[in-house]
Amino acid sequence: MIKALRTIGGELVPVSDLKERNAWINIVNPTEEELLRASEEIGIHMDFLKPALDEEERPHIEVDEGQILILIKTPILRRLDGNFICDTVPLGIVVTENSIVTISMVENEVLKEFEASKPPTCHTAKRTRFLLQILFKTAAHYLKYLRLIEQKSDEIESQLQKSMKNEEITRLLNLEKSLVYFTTSLKANQIVFERLLRSQLSRTPEAATTIQVLKMYEEDQDLLEDVIIENKQAIEMSETYSNILSNTMDAYASIISNNLNIVLKFLTSITIVLALPTMVASFYGMNVGLPLSDHPLSFWIILGISAFIGGLAVYFLKKRQML
């Protein structure tokens, strides 16, 4: 799907021509034909379009012939066996002299917010500012999902206190996997953001090309610094939650193992208590001459001896705190 939008009269208006100047072209899960069309009409290299469609592609920056590709990882929610798991997908942002192009494998919540906002919070003609707004909202979405992970973690912990089931442990494991994905992606994004900031202060030929495409004013540099600060906060939160969750899982694994040992110890003690009277009864079940066999109260005497031995076993087991 290819959608072209442009800010006209303070509103985001759809446009049909991809060559429209100062337009925002949003490409989502495109076919090969749509990629060719975008490449030809907008004049973007195919090498700038395809990386965002590779789920394993790492965040990076590429500059070539007046175009710059900024590839970052954005957070998404996925369903797994009825439970949710947070994951990340690549988002490619290509800035040219005439337009800004975003490309991703799935519908991106950050971009959907820009489309749905009334009045618009972005201006497609201000390509650099729009790019930085996307980066800032991406970092903010990471923080939002991290708070959701913390909330879900607290809910699962309260459930674990009532019942020790494999389902809750599996859900905690999914949350821990989400935090690993987030931490890895956030750190990779941080490298990209810091490189953008350095390019505005450096005087190398590559930096000069970047500055030519991304013309940043003082307010833009301030916004980029805010992006870096927000992303660093997300990294710290992700690492903190990951450590807490890992320690929590270890603690509950130990609790479950200890509970299992208590149950096994109790069952073993019960087996011992029942085995001793059974042994006495087994002796008197043999077809040979035995003491008290002719006594009129032999049944009650043997029953009393069995109960006494059983009670003695219970006493010693309780004394050793095994029952």
N, C-alpha and C positions, 0 to 999 in steps of 0.2 A: 504494500500500500504506500502510495506517495501522496502527501498532502502539502500544498503550498499556501502559506498565509503571509499577510503583510499588514502592518499597522497603518491604517488610514483613518484620519479624523478621530484618533484616540480609541479605535477599535481594531481588533484582529479580524481581518476580512479574508476569506478564501480567494485565491487567484488561480487561474487555470494555466497560465504560462510560467513554466519553471525558469524561464530566462528573466522574469520580472526582477527589476533592480530592488535591492533592499528587502528581499523576501526571505522568509524562513521556510525551508523545505524539510519536512519531517518524513523520514522513510522508515517504515516498520515492516520487518520480515519480508523483504522484497523478493520477487522472482528474478531470474536472470535477465528477463526482458526489461523489467523495471530498473534494474541496475544499469543496463546498457543505455536506457533512455535518460536516466539521471546523469550518467557520465557524459553523454553527448550534448544534452541540452544545457546542463549547468556548466560543463567544462571541467569536471572533477576527474582526477585519475582514478581508475578502478582500484589501484593499490590503496587509495584512501577510503574506499567504500567497503571493501571486503573484510578488513580486520575486525570491524564491529560485529560481524556475523559469525565470528569464531569465538565460541564460549571460553576457550582456553587462552585467548589473547590477553597479554598483560598490558596495563596502562602505560602509555608512552606518548611522545610528541614527535611528529614528523613535519618537516618544512620543505616545500618544493615549489618553485616557480610561482611565488606569490600566493600560495595556499598553505594553510597549516591544519594538520589533523591533531586533535587532542582526544585521546582515547582514555576513558576512565571506567571504573566499575561502579554500577549503581545497585542499590538494594532492591530486592523483590521478595514477595511472599509466595511460597509454593505449598501445595497440599501433599502430604505423604501419609498414607494409611489413615486418613481421617484427621490427622494432626498437621499443624503448619510447621514449615521449616523456612528460615530466612536464608536466602541465597543471593548471589550477585551475578549480574550480566553486564557485558560491555556496552558502553554507549560511546559512539563516535560523534565528534563535533568537528565539522570542517568549516573553516572560515575562509572565504574568498573575498576578492575585492568588491563583489556585487551582492553576495548573499551569505547566509549562514545555513548549514545543512546538518541535521541530526539524523543518525541512523542507528537502529538497534534491532535485536531479534524479536523483542516483545514490546507491547505497549508500556511505555515508561510513565510511572506516576508523576515524576517531576515535570515532564513535558505536558502531561494531561492537565496539571494544575495551571500551567501558563495558558493553555488553550481555554480553560474553563473560567479563569479569573475575570470578573467584571467589576470595575474597569480593568483593562489589561495591565499587568505588572511589568511587562516588557515592551520594548520598542525595537522592532526588527531592523530599523535603519541603524541603530546603535549596536553594531554586531559585537564589539568587544564587551560592552556592558551586559548584553544579553548572555554572552558566553559565561561571564563571571557570575551572573545570577543563577544560571544552570548549575555551576559548580557549587555555589553557596547552598542552593536548595538540596543538592545531592547530599552534602555533608549534614544538613538539617534532617534529611530523611533517615540517614544512618542513626542519628541520635534518637529519632522517634521510634525506630525499630528496636534499638537497644533498650529503651524504656519498656517497650512491649515484651521483650525477652525477659527483663527483670520481673515484670508483673506475672508472666506465665511461670517463671521459675518459682516465685513465691507461692502461687496456686498449687503447683505440683508438690512442693515441700509440705504444704499443709495437708495434702492428700496422703502423702507418704507417712505422715505421723499417725494416720488412722489405719492405713492398710499398706502392707509391703507387697506390692505387685510388680511384675516385670513391666507392665504397661507404663507405669510412672517412671521407672528407670529408663525405659526406651525414650520417653518424651524428654527427659533431662539430657539424654545423649544427643537427641536431635538439636536441642538448644545449644549444647556445647559445640556441635558441628557448625551451627549457624555463626557462633562467635568466632570460630576459627576462620570461616570464610570472610567474615567482616574484618577481622584484624588484618588478614593478608591483603585484602582489597584496599582497606583504608591506608595502609602503609605504602602500597604501590601508588595510590592516588596522591599521597603526600609528596612523593618524589616528583610527580608531574607538576603539582602546584608550586613547589619550591623552585623547580626549573623555570616555570613561567615568571616567577618573581625575579629570579637571577637574570633572566634574559632582558628584563627592563633596566637592569643596572649594569649589565656587561657591555663590552664594546667589541665582541668577536663578530666575524662575518655572519655566522648563523644567527646570533642575537639580533644583528641589524635587520636581517630578513624577517625575523619574528616581530620586531618592533614595527616594521613597515606594514605588516598585515594587521597586527594587533596594536592599534594606536591607543595607548592608555594615558588618560589624564590622571591628575592627582587623586580624584575621587575613585577612579578605577583601581589604582594601586592600593588605596585604602580598603576597597572591597575585596581585592585579592588577599590582602593580609588578614581580613576577617575570615575569608574562606580557609586559610591555613590554620588560623586559631580554632575555628569550629571543627576542622578535620582532626586536629591534634586532640581536642577534647573527646571526640568520638573514639580515637585510638586508645586513649587512656581509659575511657569507660569500658570499651570492649575488652581490653586486657584485664581490667579489674573484675568484671563480671565473669570472664573466662576462668580466672583463678578461683573466684568464690564458688562457681559452679563445679569446677573440678574437685575442690576440697569437699563440697557438699556430697557429690556422688561417691567419693571415697568413704565419707562418714556413713552414708546410708548403706553402702555395700558392707561395711563392717557391722552395722546394726543388724542387717538382714542375716549375715553369717552368724552373729551372736545369738539371735533369736532361734535360728535353726539348731544351734548347739544346745540351747536350753530345752527345746522340744525333744530332741533326741535323748538328752540326759533324763528327762522326765519319763519318756517311753521305756527307756532301759530300766529305770528304777521300778516302774510298774511291772515290767516283765519279771524282775527278780522277786518282787513281793508275791506275785501270783505263782511263780515256779516252785517256791518252797512248800506251800500247802499241797500243791499238786503232787510233789514228790512223796509226801507222807501218804496221801490218798492212794498213790500208785503202789506203795509197799503193801497196803492192806487190800489191794485188789488182786494180789497174787494168790494162786490156788494152793497154798501151803499153810502149815500150821503157824500161827502168829500169836503173840501175846494179846490177851483180851478178846480173842476170837469167840470165846464161849460166854463172855460176860454179857448180861442183859442190856447194859448201857454202853456197850462198846462203840456204837455209832456216835453217840454224843461225846464220849471221851475222845475219840479220834478227831471229831470235828473241833473240839476245844483245843486239842494239841495243835492242829493245823492253824486255827485262828491265833493261838498264842505265838507260834513261830512266825506267822505273817505279821502280827503286831510288832514282834521283836525286830523283824527286818525293817518295818516302817520307822521304828524308833531310831535305829542306827543310821538309816539313810537320811532321816531328818536332822540327826545330830551332825552329820557330815555335809548338811546342806545340799543333798543330792535329790531331794524330793520336795 
